[in-house]
């Protein structure tokens, strides 16, 4: 049983590392104007940045965990959109490789 959990942990770490590397490759291509991100990604990043940095507390009178919960929710949405965008970027890379052959 221990061996199975070690294998699943290793597979999980490998999956996370691969997704992280793909994300940074995508960011480099965006910076070099080789890949155009979706409007959803751009708006999500701008909105999340403004929301996190803004000095206006939306839940001022609420308990601490509720005030933190909205930040966690924003982070979850950003990660979900980034995950979708990395899949789109992988399809874009595969398509460009197919046309080069």
Rosetta constraint file for C-alpha pairs under 8 A:
AtomPair CA 1 CA 5 HARMONIC 6.52 0.50
AtomPair CA 2 CA 6 HARMONIC 6.24 0.50
AtomPair CA 3 CA 7 HARMONIC 6.24 0.50
AtomPair CA 4 CA 8 HARMONIC 6.21 0.50
AtomPair CA 5 CA 9 HARMONIC 6.05 0.50
AtomPair CA 6 CA 10 HARMONIC 6.14 0.50
AtomPair CA 7 CA 11 HARMONIC 6.13 0.50
AtomPair CA 8 CA 12 HARMONIC 6.06 0.50
AtomPair CA 9 CA 13 HARMONIC 6.18 0.50
AtomPair CA 10 CA 14 HARMONIC 6.11 0.50
AtomPair CA 11 CA 15 HARMONIC 6.11 0.50
AtomPair CA 12 CA 16 HARMONIC 6.20 0.50
AtomPair CA 13 CA 17 HARMONIC 6.09 0.50
AtomPair CA 14 CA 18 HARMONIC 6.12 0.50
AtomPair CA 15 CA 19 HARMONIC 6.23 0.50
AtomPair CA 16 CA 20 HARMONIC 6.08 0.50
AtomPair CA 17 CA 21 HARMONIC 6.14 0.50
AtomPair CA 18 CA 22 HARMONIC 6.16 0.50
AtomPair CA 19 CA 23 HARMONIC 6.10 0.50
AtomPair CA 19 CA 86 HARMONIC 7.66 0.50
AtomPair CA 20 CA 24 HARMONIC 6.38 0.50
AtomPair CA 21 CA 25 HARMONIC 6.19 0.50
AtomPair CA 22 CA 26 HARMONIC 6.10 0.50
AtomPair CA 22 CA 86 HARMONIC 6.67 0.50
AtomPair CA 22 CA 90 HARMONIC 7.93 0.50
AtomPair CA 23 CA 27 HARMONIC 6.25 0.50
AtomPair CA 23 CA 82 HARMONIC 7.78 0.50
AtomPair CA 23 CA 86 HARMONIC 6.01 0.50
AtomPair CA 24 CA 28 HARMONIC 6.21 0.50
AtomPair CA 25 CA 29 HARMONIC 6.28 0.50
AtomPair CA 26 CA 30 HARMONIC 6.14 0.50
AtomPair CA 26 CA 35 HARMONIC 7.50 0.50
AtomPair CA 26 CA 86 HARMONIC 7.09 0.50
AtomPair CA 26 CA 89 HARMONIC 6.67 0.50
AtomPair CA 27 CA 31 HARMONIC 6.17 0.50
AtomPair CA 28 CA 32 HARMONIC 6.24 0.50
AtomPair CA 29 CA 33 HARMONIC 6.05 0.50
AtomPair CA 29 CA 34 HARMONIC 4.99 0.50
AtomPair CA 29 CA 35 HARMONIC 5.45 0.50
AtomPair CA 30 CA 34 HARMONIC 5.95 0.50
AtomPair CA 30 CA 35 HARMONIC 5.06 0.50
AtomPair CA 30 CA 36 HARMONIC 6.24 0.50
AtomPair CA 30 CA 37 HARMONIC 7.00 0.50
AtomPair CA 35 CA 89 HARMONIC 7.94 0.50
AtomPair CA 37 CA 41 HARMONIC 6.58 0.50
AtomPair CA 37 CA 42 HARMONIC 7.14 0.50
AtomPair CA 37 CA 85 HARMONIC 7.46 0.50
AtomPair CA 38 CA 42 HARMONIC 6.67 0.50
AtomPair CA 38 CA 85 HARMONIC 7.45 0.50
AtomPair CA 39 CA 43 HARMONIC 6.09 0.50
AtomPair CA 40 CA 44 HARMONIC 5.94 0.50
AtomPair CA 40 CA 81 HARMONIC 7.65 0.50
AtomPair CA 41 CA 45 HARMONIC 6.16 0.50
AtomPair CA 41 CA 81 HARMONIC 6.31 0.50
AtomPair CA 41 CA 82 HARMONIC 6.95 0.50
AtomPair CA 41 CA 85 HARMONIC 7.23 0.50
AtomPair CA 42 CA 46 HARMONIC 6.22 0.50
AtomPair CA 43 CA 47 HARMONIC 5.86 0.50
AtomPair CA 44 CA 48 HARMONIC 5.87 0.50
AtomPair CA 44 CA 78 HARMONIC 6.42 0.50
AtomPair CA 44 CA 81 HARMONIC 7.66 0.50
AtomPair CA 45 CA 49 HARMONIC 5.98 0.50
AtomPair CA 45 CA 78 HARMONIC 7.02 0.50
AtomPair CA 46 CA 50 HARMONIC 6.17 0.50
AtomPair CA 47 CA 51 HARMONIC 6.03 0.50
AtomPair CA 48 CA 52 HARMONIC 5.98 0.50
AtomPair CA 48 CA 74 HARMONIC 6.44 0.50
AtomPair CA 48 CA 75 HARMONIC 7.81 0.50
AtomPair CA 48 CA 78 HARMONIC 7.40 0.50
AtomPair CA 49 CA 53 HARMONIC 5.99 0.50
AtomPair CA 50 CA 54 HARMONIC 5.66 0.50
AtomPair CA 52 CA 71 HARMONIC 7.04 0.50
AtomPair CA 59 CA 66 HARMONIC 7.51 0.50
AtomPair CA 59 CA 67 HARMONIC 5.73 0.50
AtomPair CA 60 CA 67 HARMONIC 7.42 0.50
AtomPair CA 62 CA 66 HARMONIC 6.29 0.50
AtomPair CA 62 CA 67 HARMONIC 6.63 0.50
AtomPair CA 63 CA 67 HARMONIC 6.66 0.50
AtomPair CA 64 CA 68 HARMONIC 6.34 0.50
AtomPair CA 65 CA 69 HARMONIC 5.91 0.50
AtomPair CA 66 CA 70 HARMONIC 6.68 0.50
AtomPair CA 67 CA 71 HARMONIC 7.28 0.50
AtomPair CA 68 CA 72 HARMONIC 6.36 0.50
AtomPair CA 69 CA 73 HARMONIC 6.11 0.50
AtomPair CA 70 CA 74 HARMONIC 6.25 0.50
AtomPair CA 71 CA 75 HARMONIC 6.24 0.50
AtomPair CA 72 CA 76 HARMONIC 6.14 0.50
AtomPair CA 73 CA 77 HARMONIC 6.29 0.50
AtomPair CA 74 CA 78 HARMONIC 6.25 0.50
AtomPair CA 75 CA 79 HARMONIC 6.18 0.50
AtomPair CA 76 CA 80 HARMONIC 6.12 0.50
AtomPair CA 77 CA 81 HARMONIC 6.17 0.50
AtomPair CA 78 CA 82 HARMONIC 6.09 0.50
AtomPair CA 79 CA 83 HARMONIC 6.04 0.50
AtomPair CA 80 CA 84 HARMONIC 6.33 0.50
AtomPair CA 81 CA 85 HARMONIC 6.13 0.50
AtomPair CA 82 CA 86 HARMONIC 6.12 0.50
AtomPair CA 83 CA 87 HARMONIC 6.49 0.50
AtomPair CA 84 CA 88 HARMONIC 6.41 0.50
AtomPair CA 85 CA 89 HARMONIC 6.08 0.50
AtomPair CA 86 CA 90 HARMONIC 6.14 0.50
AtomPair CA 87 CA 91 HARMONIC 6.39 0.50
AtomPair CA 88 CA 92 HARMONIC 6.25 0.50
AtomPair CA 89 CA 93 HARMONIC 6.21 0.50
AtomPair CA 90 CA 94 HARMONIC 6.18 0.50
AtomPair CA 91 CA 95 HARMONIC 6.08 0.50
AtomPair CA 92 CA 96 HARMONIC 6.19 0.50
AtomPair CA 93 CA 97 HARMONIC 6.19 0.50
AtomPair CA 94 CA 98 HARMONIC 6.20 0.50
AtomPair CA 95 CA 99 HARMONIC 6.41 0.50
AtomPair CA 96 CA 100 HARMONIC 6.30 0.50
AtomPair CA 97 CA 101 HARMONIC 6.56 0.50
